[in-house]
Amino acid sequence: METASQLPFGEALRDTLGEPAPGPSLLESSPRSRVWRIELRGRPAVLKQLVEAPEADERYAREVAALRIAGRASGSPLVPALLGTDPAERVLVLEHLDHRRPAAGWIVDYATALARLHSTGGPEDAGSLPRWQGPSAADVSSFLALAATLGIPEGPGVRDELNALVDRLGRAEGTALLHGDPCPGNDLHTPDGVRFIDFEQASLGSGLMELAYLRVGFPTCWCVTRAAGPLLERAETAYRTAWHAETGTPLPDAGLADACAGWLIRGDALVQRAHRGSTDHLARLPHEDWEWGTATARQRLVHRLGVAAATADHGELRRLRVLAADLRRALLDRWPALRPVPTRRP
């Protein structure tokens, strides 16, 4: 166990927050950070340091900016209070929160909190966070190559339709505060409501890009879950209601199908963050399957294909709807033992 003197808790933090008590506890965290539970002036707190790694400074800046934007929320808090920072050491000191096991219908409260989180961003935040980045033309090519490998030929107009999708997603308007990885585990269900942590991938954009998580099964997350139809409808309604209450404007009906389709064609949404950008993961699927958290890559793709086949029902995605249904059928014909992704979070 580390002593308080070994913590990355510099003089500036000590001047502001006082001396940490002896006996800090190292907590579980991603390889990109080290996290401790500490005690300050008789109260628990959390100290997080982003370790030296590519883009560590950027991830630290994103997290600090997002916490400050989200801290403007009216009503109940949505994030832990930011007690102190040390940019030179990439250290944040945060309020400690008590997490309890989520209820069976947790996704409804989660959706409400997510909408409120998104609504804290605004035009005045431009420049403090990067814009959300969607899929690319390379993702389109990889997706269509996978379909061809599995015996589903590229139909007339499909590539143009998907390239138009990429263009629309790239131009999607919005200044919502996007978490970047709003996954089970990054949501703390406290006695005072849901709060979010770990904003290293935060950005600004359209909230629809993360509302889509509820349908496509949390595409950037180890913990894939699917909500039954009535529960999903309740959750999406809760999001729309909270968004309208916070912003005074209704959420556009158009765009959710695009967001779901965008997550479908991204091969990097089949692997954990450390492996993204390294290879064409869709090209791996015909030859290998791999586990990540609660589901395999093929399970994830089958689920997303089913969502796209059911959601892409407007004219701009009508060819994708057919392709998604055909490709899903081909996957299940080739690997009939594939099971649906789980309905319950661990």
C-alpha positions as CSV (number, residue, x, y, z in Angstrom):
1,M,0.0,0.0,0.0
2,E,1.3,3.4,-0.9
3,T,1.7,6.1,1.7
4,A,0.2,9.5,1.4
5,S,3.7,10.9,0.8
6,Q,4.0,8.7,-2.3
7,L,0.9,10.0,-3.9
8,P,1.1,12.4,-6.9
9,F,-0.3,15.0,-4.6
10,G,1.8,18.1,-5.0
11,E,2.3,21.3,-3.0
12,A,-0.4,23.2,-4.8
13,L,-3.0,20.6,-4.0
14,R,-1.9,20.5,-0.4
15,D,-2.2,24.2,-0.1
16,T,-5.7,24.1,-1.4
17,L,-7.1,20.8,-0.1
18,G,-4.8,20.0,2.9
19,E,-2.7,16.9,3.6
20,P,-4.1,13.5,2.6
21,A,-4.5,11.1,5.5
22,P,-2.3,8.1,5.8
23,G,-3.3,4.8,4.1
24,P,-4.6,5.7,0.6
25,S,-6.1,2.7,-1.3
26,L,-5.3,2.0,-4.9
27,L,-8.6,1.3,-6.8
28,E,-9.2,-0.6,-10.0
29,S,-8.9,1.5,-13.1
30,S,-8.0,1.3,-16.8
31,P,-4.4,0.9,-17.9
32,R,-4.5,4.6,-18.9
33,S,-4.8,5.9,-15.3
34,R,-4.1,5.2,-11.6
35,V,-6.9,5.9,-9.1
36,W,-6.8,6.1,-5.4
37,R,-9.3,6.5,-2.6
38,I,-7.9,9.1,-0.2
39,E,-9.1,11.0,2.8
40,L,-9.0,14.8,3.0
41,R,-10.0,16.6,6.2
42,G,-11.9,13.6,7.4
43,R,-13.9,13.0,4.2
44,P,-13.2,10.5,1.4
45,A,-12.1,11.7,-2.0
46,V,-10.8,10.2,-5.3
47,L,-7.4,11.0,-6.8
48,K,-6.9,10.1,-10.4
49,Q,-3.7,10.4,-12.4
50,L,-3.5,9.8,-16.1
51,V,-0.3,7.9,-16.8
52,E,2.3,8.8,-19.4
53,A,1.0,7.5,-22.7
54,P,0.1,8.7,-26.2
55,E,-2.5,11.5,-26.0
56,A,-2.4,11.5,-22.2
57,D,-2.3,15.3,-22.1
58,E,-5.2,15.6,-24.5
59,R,-7.3,13.0,-22.5
60,Y,-6.6,14.9,-19.3
61,A,-7.6,18.2,-20.8
62,R,-10.8,16.7,-22.1
63,E,-11.7,15.3,-18.7
64,V,-11.2,18.5,-16.9
65,A,-13.1,20.5,-19.5
66,A,-16.0,18.1,-19.5
67,L,-16.3,18.0,-15.7
68,R,-16.4,21.8,-15.6
69,I,-19.1,21.9,-18.3
70,A,-21.1,19.2,-16.6
71,G,-20.7,20.9,-13.3
72,R,-23.0,23.7,-14.5
73,A,-26.0,21.4,-14.5
74,S,-29.1,22.7,-12.8
75,G,-30.8,20.4,-10.2
76,S,-29.0,17.3,-9.0
77,P,-25.4,16.9,-9.9
78,L,-24.4,14.7,-12.9
79,V,-20.7,14.3,-12.1
80,P,-18.5,14.2,-9.0
81,A,-17.4,17.6,-7.9
82,L,-13.9,18.6,-9.1
83,L,-12.0,19.5,-6.0
84,G,-8.6,20.2,-7.5
85,T,-6.3,19.7,-10.4
86,D,-2.6,19.5,-11.1
87,P,-2.1,19.7,-14.9
88,A,1.7,19.2,-14.6
89,E,1.1,15.8,-13.2
90,R,-2.2,15.1,-15.0
91,V,-4.0,14.7,-11.6
92,L,-7.6,15.3,-10.7
93,V,-9.1,15.2,-7.2
94,L,-12.7,14.4,-7.2
95,E,-15.6,14.0,-4.8
96,H,-16.0,10.3,-3.7
97,L,-19.4,8.9,-4.5
98,D,-21.2,5.8,-3.1
99,H,-22.4,3.5,-5.9
100,R,-25.2,1.0,-5.4
101,R,-26.2,-1.8,-7.7
102,P,-28.6,-0.5,-10.4
103,A,-32.2,-1.5,-10.4
104,A,-33.6,-3.8,-13.1
105,G,-34.9,-0.9,-15.1
106,W,-31.7,1.2,-14.6
107,I,-31.5,2.2,-18.3
108,V,-34.5,4.7,-17.8
109,D,-32.8,6.7,-15.1
110,Y,-29.5,6.4,-17.0
111,A,-31.2,7.9,-20.1
112,T,-32.6,10.8,-18.2
113,A,-29.2,11.6,-16.7
114,L,-27.5,11.2,-20.1
115,A,-29.9,13.7,-21.6
116,R,-29.3,16.2,-18.8
117,L,-25.5,15.7,-19.2
118,H,-25.7,16.4,-23.0
119,S,-27.8,19.5,-22.4
120,T,-25.0,21.1,-20.3
121,G,-22.9,21.7,-23.4
122,G,-23.5,24.9,-25.5
123,P,-22.1,27.1,-28.2
124,E,-20.0,28.9,-25.6
125,D,-18.0,25.7,-25.2
126,A,-16.7,25.6,-28.7
127,G,-12.9,25.1,-28.6
128,S,-12.9,23.7,-25.1
129,L,-13.5,20.2,-26.5
130,P,-13.0,18.7,-30.0
131,R,-16.0,17.9,-32.2
132,W,-17.3,14.3,-32.3
133,Q,-15.8,12.2,-35.0
134,G,-17.9,9.8,-37.0
135,P,-17.0,6.9,-39.3
136,S,-15.0,7.4,-42.4
137,A,-15.0,6.2,-46.0
138,A,-12.5,3.5,-45.0
139,D,-15.2,2.1,-42.6
140,V,-17.6,1.9,-45.5
141,S,-15.2,0.0,-47.6
142,S,-14.4,-2.4,-44.8
143,F,-18.0,-3.0,-44.0
144,L,-18.9,-3.8,-47.7
145,A,-15.8,-6.0,-48.0
146,L,-17.0,-8.0,-45.0
147,A,-20.4,-8.4,-46.6
148,A,-18.7,-9.6,-49.9
149,T,-16.6,-12.1,-48.0
150,L,-19.7,-13.6,-46.4
151,G,-21.4,-13.9,-49.8
152,I,-23.5,-10.8,-49.7
153,P,-22.7,-8.8,-52.9
154,E,-22.7,-5.0,-52.9
155,G,-26.0,-4.0,-54.4
156,P,-26.5,-0.9,-56.7
157,G,-26.3,2.3,-54.8
158,V,-25.3,0.8,-51.4
159,R,-21.8,2.4,-51.3
160,D,-23.2,5.8,-52.3
161,E,-25.8,5.5,-49.6
162,L,-23.2,4.7,-47.0
163,N,-20.9,7.4,-48.1
164,A,-23.8,9.8,-47.8
165,L,-24.3,8.5,-44.3
166,V,-20.7,9.3,-43.4
167,D,-21.1,12.8,-44.8
168,R,-24.3,13.4,-42.8
169,L,-22.7,12.2,-39.6
170,G,-19.7,14.4,-40.2
171,R,-22.0,17.5,-40.6
172,A,-24.3,16.6,-37.7
173,E,-25.1,19.7,-35.8
174,G,-25.1,20.1,-32.0
175,T,-23.1,21.3,-29.1
176,A,-24.1,18.6,-26.6
177,L,-21.5,17.5,-24.1
178,L,-20.8,14.0,-25.2
179,H,-19.3,11.7,-22.7
180,G,-17.4,9.6,-25.3
181,D,-17.7,6.3,-23.4
182,P,-21.0,6.4,-21.5
183,C,-20.9,2.8,-20.5
184,P,-22.1,0.6,-17.6
185,G,-19.3,1.2,-15.1
186,N,-18.9,4.8,-16.1
187,D,-22.3,5.5,-14.6
188,L,-22.5,5.6,-10.8
189,H,-26.0,5.0,-9.4
190,T,-25.9,7.0,-6.2
191,P,-28.7,7.7,-3.6
192,D,-29.0,11.1,-5.3
193,G,-29.2,9.9,-8.8
194,V,-27.0,8.8,-11.7
195,R,-23.6,10.5,-12.1
196,F,-21.0,9.9,-14.8
197,I,-17.2,9.5,-14.5
198,D,-14.2,9.1,-16.8
199,F,-14.6,11.8,-19.5
200,E,-11.2,11.2,-21.2
201,Q,-13.0,10.9,-24.6
202,A,-15.5,13.8,-24.2
203,S,-16.4,15.9,-27.2
204,L,-19.1,18.2,-28.5
205,G,-21.7,17.1,-31.0
206,S,-25.2,15.7,-31.4
207,G,-26.7,13.9,-28.4
208,L,-28.2,11.4,-30.8
209,M,-24.8,9.8,-31.2
210,E,-24.9,8.6,-27.6
211,L,-28.7,8.1,-27.4
212,A,-28.0,5.4,-30.0
213,Y,-26.0,3.5,-27.3
214,L,-29.3,2.3,-25.9
215,R,-30.3,0.6,-29.1
216,V,-26.9,-0.7,-30.4
217,G,-25.8,-2.0,-27.1
218,F,-23.1,0.4,-25.8
219,P,-20.7,0.1,-28.8
220,T,-17.6,1.4,-27.1
221,C,-18.1,-0.6,-23.9
222,W,-16.9,-3.9,-22.5
223,C,-20.4,-4.3,-21.1
224,V,-22.9,-4.9,-24.0
225,T,-26.5,-5.1,-23.0
226,R,-29.8,-5.0,-24.9
227,A,-33.0,-3.6,-23.6
228,A,-36.3,-5.3,-24.4
229,G,-38.6,-3.3,-26.6
230,P,-40.9,-1.7,-24.0
231,L,-38.0,-0.9,-21.7
232,L,-36.0,0.6,-24.6
233,E,-39.0,2.7,-25.5
234,R,-39.4,3.9,-21.9
235,A,-35.7,4.9,-21.9
236,E,-35.7,6.7,-25.2
237,T,-38.9,8.6,-24.1
238,A,-37.2,9.5,-20.8
239,Y,-34.2,10.9,-22.7
240,R,-36.4,13.0,-25.0
241,T,-38.5,14.3,-22.1
242,A,-35.4,15.3,-20.1
243,W,-33.8,16.9,-23.2
244,H,-36.9,19.0,-23.8
245,A,-37.2,20.0,-20.2
246,E,-33.6,21.1,-20.0
247,T,-33.3,22.9,-23.4
248,G,-36.8,23.9,-24.2
249,T,-36.5,22.3,-27.6
250,P,-37.7,18.9,-28.8
251,L,-35.1,16.3,-29.9
252,P,-35.2,16.0,-33.7
253,D,-36.8,12.8,-34.9
254,A,-34.3,12.4,-37.7
255,G,-30.8,11.3,-37.0
256,L,-31.2,8.4,-34.6
257,A,-31.2,5.8,-37.5
258,D,-28.1,7.5,-38.9
259,A,-26.3,7.3,-35.5
260,C,-27.1,3.6,-35.1
261,A,-25.9,2.9,-38.7
262,G,-22.7,4.8,-38.0
263,W,-21.9,2.6,-35.0
264,L,-22.6,-0.5,-37.1
265,I,-20.0,0.1,-39.8
266,R,-17.2,1.1,-37.4
267,G,-14.8,-1.9,-37.0
268,D,-13.1,-0.1,-34.1
269,A,-16.3,-0.4,-32.1
270,L,-15.6,-4.1,-31.8
271,V,-12.5,-3.8,-29.7
272,Q,-11.3,-2.1,-26.6
273,R,-9.8,1.3,-26.9
274,A,-6.1,0.2,-26.8
275,H,-6.7,-1.8,-30.0
276,R,-8.5,0.8,-32.0
277,G,-6.9,2.3,-35.1
278,S,-4.5,-0.6,-35.4
279,T,-6.0,-2.8,-38.0
280,D,-9.2,-3.6,-40.0
281,H,-11.2,-5.4,-37.3
282,L,-14.1,-6.2,-39.6
283,A,-11.7,-8.1,-41.9
284,R,-10.8,-10.3,-39.0
285,L,-14.4,-11.5,-38.3
286,P,-14.7,-14.2,-41.0
287,H,-11.6,-15.9,-39.6
288,E,-11.7,-15.3,-35.9
289,D,-14.0,-14.3,-33.1
290,W,-12.8,-12.6,-29.9
291,E,-14.3,-11.9,-26.5
292,W,-14.5,-8.5,-25.1
293,G,-16.4,-8.2,-21.9
294,T,-19.9,-9.6,-22.0
295,A,-20.0,-10.5,-25.7
296,T,-17.9,-11.6,-28.7
297,A,-17.2,-9.5,-31.7
298,R,-19.6,-11.6,-33.8
299,Q,-22.3,-11.3,-31.2
300,R,-21.9,-7.5,-31.2
301,L,-22.1,-7.3,-34.9
302,V,-25.2,-9.5,-35.2
303,H,-27.0,-7.3,-32.6
304,R,-26.1,-4.1,-34.4
305,L,-27.1,-5.5,-37.8
306,G,-30.5,-6.4,-36.3
307,V,-30.9,-2.9,-35.0
308,A,-30.0,-1.4,-38.4
309,A,-32.4,-3.7,-40.2
310,A,-35.2,-2.6,-37.9
311,T,-34.2,1.1,-37.5
312,A,-33.0,2.2,-41.0
313,D,-36.5,2.5,-42.3
314,H,-36.3,5.9,-44.1
315,G,-35.4,6.5,-47.7
316,E,-31.8,7.5,-47.1
317,L,-31.0,4.1,-45.6
318,R,-33.3,1.8,-47.3
319,R,-30.5,-0.2,-49.1
320,L,-28.6,-0.5,-45.8
321,R,-31.7,-2.0,-44.2
322,V,-31.8,-4.8,-46.7
323,L,-28.0,-5.3,-46.6
324,A,-28.1,-5.5,-42.8
325,A,-30.8,-8.1,-42.7
326,D,-29.0,-10.2,-45.4
327,L,-25.7,-9.9,-43.6
328,R,-27.2,-10.8,-40.2
329,R,-28.8,-13.9,-41.8
330,A,-25.5,-14.9,-43.3
331,L,-23.6,-14.6,-40.0
332,L,-26.2,-16.7,-38.2
333,D,-26.2,-19.3,-41.0
334,R,-22.5,-19.6,-40.8
335,W,-22.3,-19.6,-37.0
336,P,-25.7,-20.8,-35.7
337,A,-24.4,-21.1,-32.1
338,L,-24.1,-17.3,-31.8
339,R,-26.4,-16.2,-28.9
340,P,-28.0,-12.8,-28.4
341,V,-26.1,-10.2,-26.3
342,P,-27.2,-10.3,-22.7
343,T,-30.1,-8.3,-21.3
344,R,-28.7,-7.8,-17.9
345,R,-25.6,-5.8,-16.9
346,P,-23.1,-7.6,-14.7
